[in-house]
Amino acid sequence: MCSDCTWGNPVNTDLVVGTLEVNLKVVKGHIQKCRIYGDFFEKKNVADIENLLVGCTLGEDVVASD
């Protein structure tokens, strides 16, 4: 992950369909807090995804899926 991805310093990613902002608080490599914002329509509650990420080890291989 990039060094700019810290709680309070969000990295915005402009997508073709809108904007997605993910704020993470990471302590010793583990996600302690997660908030997801954006101008998108959700199929499921975003809070469910945020809660699933809390406690995970931060790493692309852990949070990415096919």
PQR file of N, CA, C, O and H, with PARSE charges and radii, in Angstrom:
ATOM      1  N   MET A   1       0.840  -1.183   0.000 -0.4000 1.5000
ATOM      2  CA  MET A   1       0.000   0.000   0.000 -0.0000 2.0000
ATOM      3  C   MET A   1       0.883   1.244   0.000  0.5500 1.7000
ATOM      4  O   MET A   1       2.045   1.185   0.401 -0.5500 1.4000
ATOM      5  N   CYS A   2       0.341   2.346  -0.441 -0.4000 1.5000
ATOM      6  CA  CYS A   2       1.119   3.570  -0.489 -0.0000 2.0000
ATOM      7  C   CYS A   2       1.214   4.204   0.895  0.5500 1.7000
ATOM      8  O   CYS A   2       0.357   3.979   1.750 -0.5500 1.4000
ATOM      9  H   CYS A   2      -0.604   2.393  -0.767  0.4000 1.0000
ATOM     10  N   SER A   3       2.253   4.989   1.106 -0.4000 1.5000
ATOM     11  CA  SER A   3       2.454   5.615   2.409 -0.0000 2.0000
ATOM     12  C   SER A   3       1.442   6.721   2.666  0.5500 1.7000
ATOM     13  O   SER A   3       1.290   7.142   3.813 -0.5500 1.4000
ATOM     14  H   SER A   3       2.949   5.172   0.411  0.4000 1.0000
ATOM     15  N   ASP A   4       0.738   7.211   1.635 -0.4000 1.5000
ATOM     16  CA  ASP A   4      -0.268   8.250   1.812 -0.0000 2.0000
ATOM     17  C   ASP A   4      -1.586   7.711   2.356  0.5500 1.7000
ATOM     18  O   ASP A   4      -2.464   8.486   2.734 -0.5500 1.4000
ATOM     19  H   ASP A   4       0.862   6.868   0.704  0.4000 1.0000
ATOM     20  N   CYS A   5      -1.731   6.394   2.398 -0.4000 1.5000
ATOM     21  CA  CYS A   5      -2.982   5.778   2.828 -0.0000 2.0000
ATOM     22  C   CYS A   5      -3.014   5.667   4.348  0.5500 1.7000
ATOM     23  O   CYS A   5      -2.840   4.582   4.904 -0.5500 1.4000
ATOM     24  H   CYS A   5      -1.018   5.764   2.091  0.4000 1.0000
ATOM     25  N   THR A   6      -3.235   6.783   5.006 -0.4000 1.5000
ATOM     26  CA  THR A   6      -3.311   6.799   6.460 -0.0000 2.0000
ATOM     27  C   THR A   6      -4.608   7.450   6.888  0.5500 1.7000
ATOM     28  O   THR A   6      -5.173   8.261   6.154 -0.5500 1.4000
ATOM     29  H   THR A   6      -3.377   7.664   4.555  0.4000 1.0000
ATOM     30  N   TRP A   7      -5.085   7.095   8.081 -0.4000 1.5000
ATOM     31  CA  TRP A   7      -6.332   7.665   8.594 -0.0000 2.0000
ATOM     32  C   TRP A   7      -6.178   9.176   8.680  0.5500 1.7000
ATOM     33  O   TRP A   7      -5.198   9.670   9.236 -0.5500 1.4000
ATOM     34  H   TRP A   7      -4.625   6.437   8.676  0.4000 1.0000
ATOM     35  N   GLY A   8      -7.120   9.896   8.145 -0.4000 1.5000
ATOM     36  CA  GLY A   8      -7.072  11.346   8.160 -0.0000 2.0000
ATOM     37  C   GLY A   8      -6.440  11.936   6.910  0.5500 1.7000
ATOM     38  O   GLY A   8      -6.548  13.140   6.679 -0.5500 1.4000
ATOM     39  H   GLY A   8      -7.916   9.494   7.693  0.4000 1.0000
ATOM     40  N   ASN A   9      -5.787  11.120   6.104 -0.4000 1.5000
ATOM     41  CA  ASN A   9      -5.182  11.550   4.845 -0.0000 2.0000
ATOM     42  C   ASN A   9      -5.688  10.659   3.727  0.5500 1.7000
ATOM     43  O   ASN A   9      -4.920   9.872   3.173 -0.5500 1.4000
ATOM     44  H   ASN A   9      -5.699  10.142   6.292  0.4000 1.0000
ATOM     45  N   PRO A  10      -6.977  10.767   3.380 -0.5600 1.5000
ATOM     46  CA  PRO A  10      -7.533   9.857   2.384  0.2800 2.0000
ATOM     47  C   PRO A  10      -6.934  10.062   1.005  0.5500 1.7000
ATOM     48  O   PRO A  10      -6.548  11.169   0.631 -0.5500 1.4000
ATOM     49  N   VAL A  11      -6.867   8.979   0.265 -0.4000 1.5000
ATOM     50  CA  VAL A  11      -6.441   9.014  -1.123 -0.0000 2.0000
ATOM     51  C   VAL A  11      -7.690   8.809  -1.957  0.5500 1.7000
ATOM     52  O   VAL A  11      -8.337   7.766  -1.858 -0.5500 1.4000
ATOM     53  H   VAL A  11      -7.181   8.080   0.569  0.4000 1.0000
ATOM     54  N   ASN A  12      -8.036   9.786  -2.775 -0.4000 1.5000
ATOM     55  CA  ASN A  12      -9.220   9.683  -3.626 -0.0000 2.0000
ATOM     56  C   ASN A  12      -8.849   9.052  -4.953  0.5500 1.7000
ATOM     57  O   ASN A  12      -7.807   9.364  -5.529 -0.5500 1.4000
ATOM     58  H   ASN A  12      -7.510  10.633  -2.856  0.4000 1.0000
ATOM     59  N   THR A  13      -9.704   8.165  -5.435 -0.4000 1.5000
ATOM     60  CA  THR A  13      -9.498   7.523  -6.718 -0.0000 2.0000
ATOM     61  C   THR A  13     -10.703   7.844  -7.597  0.5500 1.7000
ATOM     62  O   THR A  13     -11.827   7.456  -7.279 -0.5500 1.4000
ATOM     63  H   THR A  13     -10.550   7.912  -4.967  0.4000 1.0000
ATOM     64  N   ASP A  14     -10.476   8.541  -8.683 -0.4000 1.5000
ATOM     65  CA  ASP A  14     -11.563   8.847  -9.609 -0.0000 2.0000
ATOM     66  C   ASP A  14     -11.778   7.653 -10.516  0.5500 1.7000
ATOM     67  O   ASP A  14     -10.873   7.238 -11.240 -0.5500 1.4000
ATOM     68  H   ASP A  14      -9.563   8.857  -8.942  0.4000 1.0000
ATOM     69  N   LEU A  15     -12.978   7.106 -10.475 -0.4000 1.5000
ATOM     70  CA  LEU A  15     -13.337   5.956 -11.290 -0.0000 2.0000
ATOM     71  C   LEU A  15     -14.140   6.432 -12.484  0.5500 1.7000
ATOM     72  O   LEU A  15     -14.610   7.569 -12.514 -0.5500 1.4000
ATOM     73  H   LEU A  15     -13.713   7.443  -9.888  0.4000 1.0000
ATOM     74  N   VAL A  16     -14.294   5.575 -13.450 -0.4000 1.5000
ATOM     75  CA  VAL A  16     -15.095   5.919 -14.621 -0.0000 2.0000
ATOM     76  C   VAL A  16     -16.525   6.233 -14.202  0.5500 1.7000
ATOM     77  O   VAL A  16     -17.176   7.077 -14.817 -0.5500 1.4000
ATOM     78  H   VAL A  16     -13.912   4.651 -13.426  0.4000 1.0000
ATOM     79  N   VAL A  17     -17.021   5.566 -13.167 -0.4000 1.5000
ATOM     80  CA  VAL A  17     -18.406   5.721 -12.749 -0.0000 2.0000
ATOM     81  C   VAL A  17     -18.573   6.639 -11.551  0.5500 1.7000
ATOM     82  O   VAL A  17     -19.704   6.863 -11.121 -0.5500 1.4000
ATOM     83  H   VAL A  17     -16.492   4.880 -12.668  0.4000 1.0000
ATOM     84  N   GLY A  18     -17.503   7.178 -10.995 -0.4000 1.5000
ATOM     85  CA  GLY A  18     -17.634   8.063  -9.849 -0.0000 2.0000
ATOM     86  C   GLY A  18     -16.380   8.092  -9.001  0.5500 1.7000
ATOM     87  O   GLY A  18     -15.275   7.839  -9.480 -0.5500 1.4000
ATOM     88  H   GLY A  18     -16.584   6.996 -11.344  0.4000 1.0000
ATOM     89  N   THR A  19     -16.577   8.408  -7.723 -0.4000 1.5000
ATOM     90  CA  THR A  19     -15.456   8.544  -6.803 -0.0000 2.0000
ATOM     91  C   THR A  19     -15.599   7.548  -5.664  0.5500 1.7000
ATOM     92  O   THR A  19     -16.695   7.337  -5.144 -0.5500 1.4000
ATOM     93  H   THR A  19     -17.475   8.613  -7.333  0.4000 1.0000
ATOM     94  N   LEU A  20     -14.494   6.944  -5.284 -0.4000 1.5000
ATOM     95  CA  LEU A  20     -14.452   6.021  -4.162 -0.0000 2.0000
ATOM     96  C   LEU A  20     -13.362   6.485  -3.212  0.5500 1.7000
ATOM     97  O   LEU A  20     -12.225   6.710  -3.628 -0.5500 1.4000
ATOM     98  H   LEU A  20     -13.604   7.115  -5.707  0.4000 1.0000
ATOM     99  N   GLU A  21     -13.706   6.631  -1.927 -0.4000 1.5000
ATOM    100  CA  GLU A  21     -12.739   7.032  -0.909 -0.0000 2.0000
ATOM    101  C   GLU A  21     -12.781   5.996   0.204  0.5500 1.7000
ATOM    102  O   GLU A  21     -13.849   5.694   0.736 -0.5500 1.4000
ATOM    103  H   GLU A  21     -14.630   6.448  -1.589  0.4000 1.0000
ATOM    104  N   VAL A  22     -11.631   5.456   0.552 -0.4000 1.5000
ATOM    105  CA  VAL A  22     -11.532   4.475   1.622 -0.0000 2.0000
ATOM    106  C   VAL A  22     -10.554   5.009   2.656  0.5500 1.7000
ATOM    107  O   VAL A  22      -9.391   5.265   2.343 -0.5500 1.4000
ATOM    108  H   VAL A  22     -10.764   5.702   0.119  0.4000 1.0000
ATOM    109  N   ASN A  23     -11.023   5.176   3.888 -0.4000 1.5000
ATOM    110  CA  ASN A  23     -10.182   5.616   4.991 -0.0000 2.0000
ATOM    111  C   ASN A  23      -9.915   4.430   5.896  0.5500 1.7000
ATOM    112  O   ASN A  23     -10.844   3.752   6.336 -0.5500 1.4000
ATOM    113  H   ASN A  23     -11.967   4.969   4.142  0.4000 1.0000
ATOM    114  N   LEU A  24      -8.641   4.179   6.174 -0.4000 1.5000
ATOM    115  CA  LEU A  24      -8.263   3.064   7.035 -0.0000 2.0000
ATOM    116  C   LEU A  24      -7.408   3.557   8.185  0.5500 1.7000
ATOM    117  O   LEU A  24      -6.541   4.411   8.002 -0.5500 1.4000
ATOM    118  H   LEU A  24      -7.886   4.729   5.817  0.4000 1.0000
ATOM    119  N   LYS A  25      -7.651   3.022   9.365 -0.4000 1.5000
ATOM    120  CA  LYS A  25      -6.743   3.200  10.492 -0.0000 2.0000
ATOM    121  C   LYS A  25      -6.057   1.852  10.666  0.5500 1.7000
ATOM    122  O   LYS A  25      -6.710   0.844  10.934 -0.5500 1.4000
ATOM    123  H   LYS A  25      -8.356   2.328   9.514  0.4000 1.0000
ATOM    124  N   VAL A  26      -4.731   1.841  10.511 -0.4000 1.5000
ATOM    125  CA  VAL A  26      -3.967   0.599  10.564 -0.0000 2.0000
ATOM    126  C   VAL A  26      -2.981   0.679  11.727  0.5500 1.7000
ATOM    127  O   VAL A  26      -2.215   1.636  11.843 -0.5500 1.4000
ATOM    128  H   VAL A  26      -4.200   2.659  10.293  0.4000 1.0000
ATOM    129  N   VAL A  27      -3.012  -0.334  12.579 -0.4000 1.5000
ATOM    130  CA  VAL A  27      -2.095  -0.424  13.719 -0.0000 2.0000
ATOM    131  C   VAL A  27      -1.369  -1.758  13.619  0.5500 1.7000
ATOM    132  O   VAL A  27      -1.992  -2.820  13.590 -0.5500 1.4000
ATOM    133  H   VAL A  27      -3.634  -1.111  12.484  0.4000 1.0000
ATOM    134  N   LYS A  28      -0.049  -1.687  13.567 -0.4000 1.5000
ATOM    135  CA  LYS A  28       0.795  -2.881  13.489 -0.0000 2.0000
ATOM    136  C   LYS A  28       0.357  -3.826  12.368  0.5500 1.7000
ATOM    137  O   LYS A  28       0.352  -5.046  12.532 -0.5500 1.4000
ATOM    138  H   LYS A  28       0.457  -0.825  13.591  0.4000 1.0000
ATOM    139  N   GLY A  29      -0.011  -3.233  11.220 -0.4000 1.5000
ATOM    140  CA  GLY A  29      -0.357  -4.026  10.053 -0.0000 2.0000
ATOM    141  C   GLY A  29      -1.771  -4.571  10.013  0.5500 1.7000
ATOM    142  O   GLY A  29      -2.115  -5.319   9.098 -0.5500 1.4000
ATOM    143  H   GLY A  29      -0.006  -2.241  11.087  0.4000 1.0000
ATOM    144  N   HIS A  30      -2.609  -4.208  10.998 -0.4000 1.5000
ATOM    145  CA  HIS A  30      -3.991  -4.689  11.037 -0.0000 2.0000
ATOM    146  C   HIS A  30      -4.959  -3.518  10.956  0.5500 1.7000
ATOM    147  O   HIS A  30      -4.749  -2.481  11.586 -0.5500 1.4000
ATOM    148  H   HIS A  30      -2.329  -3.600  11.742  0.4000 1.0000
ATOM    149  N   ILE A  31      -6.013  -3.692  10.181 -0.4000 1.5000
ATOM    150  CA  ILE A  31      -7.023  -2.649  10.020 -0.0000 2.0000
ATOM    151  C   ILE A  31      -7.843  -2.551  11.308  0.5500 1.7000
ATOM    152  O   ILE A  31      -8.478  -3.517  11.733 -0.5500 1.4000
ATOM    153  H   ILE A  31      -6.183  -4.534   9.670  0.4000 1.0000
ATOM    154  N   GLN A  32      -7.816  -1.368  11.916 -0.4000 1.5000
ATOM    155  CA  GLN A  32      -8.559  -1.127  13.152 -0.0000 2.0000
ATOM    156  C   GLN A  32      -9.883  -0.410  12.897  0.5500 1.7000
ATOM    157  O   GLN A  32     -10.845  -0.571  13.649 -0.5500 1.4000
ATOM    158  H   GLN A  32      -7.300  -0.583  11.571  0.4000 1.0000
ATOM    159  N   LYS A  33      -9.917   0.386  11.825 -0.4000 1.5000
ATOM    160  CA  LYS A  33     -11.116   1.157  11.504 -0.0000 2.0000
ATOM    161  C   LYS A  33     -11.171   1.337   9.995  0.5500 1.7000
ATOM    162  O   LYS A  33     -10.140   1.526   9.349 -0.5500 1.4000
ATOM    163  H   LYS A  33      -9.136   0.517  11.215  0.4000 1.0000
ATOM    164  N   CYS A  34     -12.366   1.279   9.437 -0.4000 1.5000
ATOM    165  CA  CYS A  34     -12.548   1.410   7.991 -0.0000 2.0000
ATOM    166  C   CYS A  34     -13.820   2.202   7.715  0.5500 1.7000
ATOM    167  O   CYS A  34     -14.874   1.920   8.287 -0.5500 1.4000
ATOM    168  H   CYS A  34     -13.204   1.126   9.961  0.4000 1.0000
ATOM    169  N   ARG A  35     -13.714   3.199   6.830 -0.4000 1.5000
ATOM    170  CA  ARG A  35     -14.879   3.945   6.358 -0.0000 2.0000
ATOM    171  C   ARG A  35     -14.775   4.053   4.848  0.5500 1.7000
ATOM    172  O   ARG A  35     -13.715   4.370   4.310 -0.5500 1.4000
ATOM    173  H   ARG A  35     -12.859   3.427   6.365  0.4000 1.0000
ATOM    174  N   ILE A  36     -15.870   3.789   4.175 -0.4000 1.5000
ATOM    175  CA  ILE A  36     -15.919   3.841   2.719 -0.0000 2.0000
ATOM    176  C   ILE A  36     -16.952   4.890   2.316  0.5500 1.7000
ATOM    177  O   ILE A  36     -18.092   4.872   2.780 -0.5500 1.4000
ATOM    178  H   ILE A  36     -16.732   3.531   4.612  0.4000 1.0000
ATOM    179  N   TYR A  37     -16.528   5.803   1.443 -0.4000 1.5000
ATOM    180  CA  TYR A  37     -17.399   6.869   0.949 -0.0000 2.0000
ATOM    181  C   TYR A  37     -17.356   6.878  -0.571  0.5500 1.7000
ATOM    182  O   TYR A  37     -16.395   6.391  -1.166 -0.5500 1.4000
ATOM    183  H   TYR A  37     -15.602   5.818   1.066  0.4000 1.0000
ATOM    184  N   GLY A  38     -18.369   7.417  -1.194 -0.4000 1.5000
ATOM    185  CA  GLY A  38     -18.341   7.568  -2.640 -0.0000 2.0000
ATOM    186  C   GLY A  38     -19.693   7.955  -3.185  0.5500 1.7000
ATOM    187  O   GLY A  38     -20.702   7.961  -2.481 -0.5500 1.4000
ATOM    188  H   GLY A  38     -19.149   7.812  -0.711  0.4000 1.0000
ATOM    189  N   ASP A  39     -19.680   8.276  -4.458 -0.4000 1.5000
ATOM    190  CA  ASP A  39     -20.926   8.630  -5.142 -0.0000 2.0000
ATOM    191  C   ASP A  39     -21.351   7.462  -6.031  0.5500 1.7000
ATOM    192  O   ASP A  39     -21.444   7.577  -7.253 -0.5500 1.4000
ATOM    193  H   ASP A  39     -18.860   8.271  -5.030  0.4000 1.0000
ATOM    194  N   PHE A  40     -21.598   6.352  -5.374 -0.4000 1.5000
ATOM    195  CA  PHE A  40     -21.953   5.121  -6.074 -0.0000 2.0000
ATOM    196  C   PHE A  40     -23.233   4.555  -5.467  0.5500 1.7000
ATOM    197  O   PHE A  40     -23.605   4.896  -4.344 -0.5500 1.4000
ATOM    198  H   PHE A  40     -21.522   6.259  -4.382  0.4000 1.0000
ATOM    199  N   PHE A  41     -23.885   3.706  -6.208 -0.4000 1.5000
ATOM    200  CA  PHE A  41     -25.059   3.009  -5.708 -0.0000 2.0000
ATOM    201  C   PHE A  41     -24.604   1.654  -5.204  0.5500 1.7000
ATOM    202  O   PHE A  41     -23.939   0.904  -5.919 -0.5500 1.4000
ATOM    203  H   PHE A  41     -23.583   3.429  -7.120  0.4000 1.0000
ATOM    204  N   GLU A  42     -24.958   1.352  -3.996 -0.4000 1.5000
ATOM    205  CA  GLU A  42     -24.504   0.102  -3.394 -0.0000 2.0000
ATOM    206  C   GLU A  42     -25.553  -0.990  -3.514  0.5500 1.7000
ATOM    207  O   GLU A  42     -26.750  -0.732  -3.387 -0.5500 1.4000
ATOM    208  H   GLU A  42     -25.498   1.961  -3.415  0.4000 1.0000
ATOM    209  N   LYS A  43     -25.098  -2.204  -3.758 -0.4000 1.5000
ATOM    210  CA  LYS A  43     -25.986  -3.357  -3.790 -0.0000 2.0000
ATOM    211  C   LYS A  43     -26.161  -3.936  -2.385  0.5500 1.7000
ATOM    212  O   LYS A  43     -27.169  -4.574  -2.082 -0.5500 1.4000
ATOM    213  H   LYS A  43     -24.126  -2.413  -3.862  0.4000 1.0000
ATOM    214  N   LYS A  44     -25.167  -3.701  -1.543 -0.4000 1.5000
ATOM    215  CA  LYS A  44     -25.210  -4.162  -0.155 -0.0000 2.0000
ATOM    216  C   LYS A  44     -24.815  -3.004   0.737  0.5500 1.7000
ATOM    217  O   LYS A  44     -24.274  -2.008   0.257 -0.5500 1.4000
ATOM    218  H   LYS A  44     -24.348  -3.183  -1.790  0.4000 1.0000
ATOM    219  N   ASN A  45     -25.072  -3.119   2.009 -0.4000 1.5000
ATOM    220  CA  ASN A  45     -24.732  -2.081   2.964 -0.0000 2.0000
ATOM    221  C   ASN A  45     -23.216  -1.932   3.063  0.5500 1.7000
ATOM    222  O   ASN A  45     -22.514  -2.906   3.337 -0.5500 1.4000
ATOM    223  H   ASN A  45     -25.511  -3.929   2.400  0.4000 1.0000
ATOM    224  N   VAL A  46     -22.714  -0.733   2.843 -0.4000 1.5000
ATOM    225  CA  VAL A  46     -21.278  -0.473   2.898 -0.0000 2.0000
ATOM    226  C   VAL A  46     -20.723  -0.785   4.286  0.5500 1.7000
ATOM    227  O   VAL A  46     -19.579  -1.224   4.407 -0.5500 1.4000
ATOM    228  H   VAL A  46     -23.284   0.058   2.620  0.4000 1.0000
ATOM    229  N   ALA A  47     -21.509  -0.565   5.327 -0.4000 1.5000
ATOM    230  CA  ALA A  47     -21.057  -0.858   6.695 -0.0000 2.0000
ATOM    231  C   ALA A  47     -20.700  -2.332   6.860  0.5500 1.7000
ATOM    232  O   ALA A  47     -19.809  -2.668   7.639 -0.5500 1.4000
ATOM    233  H   ALA A  47     -22.438  -0.208   5.229  0.4000 1.0000
ATOM    234  N   ASP A  48     -21.384  -3.211   6.135 -0.4000 1.5000
ATOM    235  CA  ASP A  48     -21.057  -4.642   6.202 -0.0000 2.0000
ATOM    236  C   ASP A  48     -19.644  -4.899   5.679  0.5500 1.7000
ATOM    237  O   ASP A  48     -18.901  -5.697   6.252 -0.5500 1.4000
ATOM    238  H   ASP A  48     -22.108  -2.938   5.501  0.4000 1.0000
ATOM    239  N   ILE A  49     -19.278  -4.225   4.597 -0.4000 1.5000
ATOM    240  CA  ILE A  49     -17.933  -4.377   4.033 -0.0000 2.0000
ATOM    241  C   ILE A  49     -16.899  -3.775   4.974  0.5500 1.7000
ATOM    242  O   ILE A  49     -15.843  -4.365   5.203 -0.5500 1.4000
ATOM    243  H   ILE A  49     -19.881  -3.577   4.132  0.4000 1.0000
ATOM    244  N   GLU A  50     -17.206  -2.598   5.521 -0.4000 1.5000
ATOM    245  CA  GLU A  50     -16.294  -1.960   6.468 -0.0000 2.0000
ATOM    246  C   GLU A  50     -16.021  -2.882   7.651  0.5500 1.7000
ATOM    247  O   GLU A  50     -14.875  -3.043   8.069 -0.5500 1.4000
ATOM    248  H   GLU A  50     -18.064  -2.119   5.335  0.4000 1.0000
ATOM    249  N   ASN A  51     -17.074  -3.481   8.185 -0.4000 1.5000
ATOM    250  CA  ASN A  51     -16.927  -4.374   9.334 -0.0000 2.0000
ATOM    251  C   ASN A  51     -16.133  -5.635   8.993  0.5500 1.7000
ATOM    252  O   ASN A  51     -15.390  -6.145   9.832 -0.5500 1.4000
ATOM    253  H   ASN A  51     -18.005  -3.350   7.846  0.4000 1.0000
ATOM    254  N   LEU A  52     -16.288  -6.138   7.771 -0.4000 1.5000
ATOM    255  CA  LEU A  52     -15.517  -7.312   7.347 -0.0000 2.0000
ATOM    256  C   LEU A  52     -14.019  -7.020   7.283  0.5500 1.7000
ATOM    257  O   LEU A  52     -13.201  -7.897   7.560 -0.5500 1.4000
ATOM    258  H   LEU A  52     -16.892  -5.724   7.090  0.4000 1.0000
ATOM    259  N   LEU A  53     -13.663  -5.798   6.920 -0.4000 1.5000
ATOM    260  CA  LEU A  53     -12.255  -5.433   6.788 -0.0000 2.0000
ATOM    261  C   LEU A  53     -11.568  -5.189   8.129  0.5500 1.7000
ATOM    262  O   LEU A  53     -10.358  -5.378   8.252 -0.5500 1.4000
ATOM    263  H   LEU A  53     -14.327  -5.085   6.695  0.4000 1.0000
ATOM    264  N   VAL A  54     -12.339  -4.768   9.135 -0.4000 1.5000
ATOM    265  CA  VAL A  54     -11.750  -4.519  10.460 -0.0000 2.0000
ATOM    266  C   VAL A  54     -11.201  -5.829  11.014  0.5500 1.7000
ATOM    267  O   VAL A  54     -11.891  -6.848  11.054 -0.5500 1.4000
ATOM    268  H   VAL A  54     -13.322  -4.614   9.035  0.4000 1.0000
ATOM    269  N   GLY A  55      -9.944  -5.773  11.439 -0.4000 1.5000
ATOM    270  CA  GLY A  55      -9.281  -6.952  11.977 -0.0000 2.0000
ATOM    271  C   GLY A  55      -8.411  -7.674  10.960  0.5500 1.7000
ATOM    272  O   GLY A  55      -7.573  -8.494  11.333 -0.5500 1.4000
ATOM    273  H   GLY A  55      -9.384  -4.945  11.407  0.4000 1.0000
ATOM    274  N   CYS A  56      -8.601  -7.376   9.674 -0.4000 1.5000
ATOM    275  CA  CYS A  56      -7.783  -8.004   8.632 -0.0000 2.0000
ATOM    276  C   CYS A  56      -6.381  -7.429   8.634  0.5500 1.7000
ATOM    277  O   CYS A  56      -6.161  -6.276   9.006 -0.5500 1.4000
ATOM    278  H   CYS A  56      -9.282  -6.709   9.371  0.4000 1.0000
ATOM    279  N   THR A  57      -5.436  -8.256   8.210 -0.4000 1.5000
ATOM    280  CA  THR A  57      -4.080  -7.780   7.980 -0.0000 2.0000
ATOM    281  C   THR A  57      -4.106  -6.965   6.702  0.5500 1.7000
ATOM    282  O   THR A  57      -4.705  -7.380   5.710 -0.5500 1.4000
ATOM    283  H   THR A  57      -5.614  -9.193   7.908  0.4000 1.0000
ATOM    284  N   LEU A  58      -3.454  -5.797   6.719 -0.4000 1.5000
ATOM    285  CA  LEU A  58      -3.441  -4.955   5.537 -0.0000 2.0000
ATOM    286  C   LEU A  58      -2.439  -5.496   4.532  0.5500 1.7000
ATOM    287  O   LEU A  58      -1.242  -5.569   4.810 -0.5500 1.4000
ATOM    288  H   LEU A  58      -2.967  -5.460   7.525  0.4000 1.0000
ATOM    289  N   GLY A  59      -2.929  -5.867   3.384 -0.4000 1.5000
ATOM    290  CA  GLY A  59      -2.098  -6.369   2.310 -0.0000 2.0000
ATOM    291  C   GLY A  59      -2.969  -6.666   1.111  0.5500 1.7000
ATOM    292  O   GLY A  59      -4.101  -7.124   1.266 -0.5500 1.4000
ATOM    293  H   GLY A  59      -3.901  -5.808   3.158  0.4000 1.0000
ATOM    294  N   GLU A  60      -2.467  -6.418  -0.065 -0.4000 1.5000
ATOM    295  CA  GLU A  60      -3.263  -6.623  -1.270 -0.0000 2.0000
ATOM    296  C   GLU A  60      -3.757  -8.056  -1.379  0.5500 1.7000
ATOM    297  O   GLU A  60      -4.887  -8.289  -1.808 -0.5500 1.4000
ATOM    298  H   GLU A  60      -1.547  -6.046  -0.191  0.4000 1.0000
ATOM    299  N   ASP A  61      -2.929  -9.019  -0.996 -0.4000 1.5000
ATOM    300  CA  ASP A  61      -3.321 -10.417  -1.109 -0.0000 2.0000
ATOM    301  C   ASP A  61      -4.442 -10.790  -0.141  0.5500 1.7000
ATOM    302  O   ASP A  61      -5.138 -11.785  -0.349 -0.5500 1.4000
ATOM    303  H   ASP A  61      -2.011  -8.830  -0.647  0.4000 1.0000
ATOM    304  N   VAL A  62      -4.619  -9.997   0.916 -0.4000 1.5000
ATOM    305  CA  VAL A  62      -5.652 -10.284   1.914 -0.0000 2.0000
ATOM    306  C   VAL A  62      -6.970  -9.619   1.552  0.5500 1.7000
ATOM    307  O   VAL A  62      -8.021 -10.250   1.661 -0.5500 1.4000
ATOM    308  H   VAL A  62      -4.054  -9.189   1.085  0.4000 1.0000
ATOM    309  N   VAL A  63      -6.941  -8.351   1.120 -0.4000 1.5000
ATOM    310  CA  VAL A  63      -8.180  -7.614   0.879 -0.0000 2.0000
ATOM    311  C   VAL A  63      -8.677  -7.697  -0.560  0.5500 1.7000
ATOM    312  O   VAL A  63      -9.815  -7.313  -0.830 -0.5500 1.4000
ATOM    313  H   VAL A  63      -6.087  -7.839   1.031  0.4000 1.0000
ATOM    314  N   ALA A  64      -7.861  -8.184  -1.490 -0.4000 1.5000
ATOM    315  CA  ALA A  64      -8.277  -8.316  -2.881 -0.0000 2.0000
ATOM    316  C   ALA A  64      -8.983  -9.641  -3.107  0.5500 1.7000
ATOM    317  O   ALA A  64      -8.698 -10.628  -2.429 -0.5500 1.4000
ATOM    318  H   ALA A  64      -6.936  -8.496  -1.270  0.4000 1.0000
ATOM    319  N   SER A  65      -9.892  -9.661  -4.044 -0.4000 1.5000
ATOM    320  CA  SER A  65     -10.539 -10.916  -4.420 -0.0000 2.0000
ATOM    321  C   SER A  65     -10.684 -10.955  -5.935  0.5500 1.7000
ATOM    322  O   SER A  65     -10.599  -9.927  -6.607 -0.5500 1.4000
ATOM    323  H   SER A  65     -10.124  -8.859  -4.595  0.4000 1.0000
ATOM    324  N   ASP A  66     -10.903 -12.144  -6.457 -0.4000 1.5000
ATOM    325  CA  ASP A  66     -11.050 -12.305  -7.907 -0.0000 2.0000
ATOM    326  C   ASP A  66     -12.413 -11.879  -8.370  0.5500 1.7000
ATOM    327  O   ASP A  66     -12.709 -11.948  -9.562 -0.5500 1.4000
ATOM    328  H   ASP A  66     -10.972 -12.979  -5.911  0.4000 1.0000
TER
END
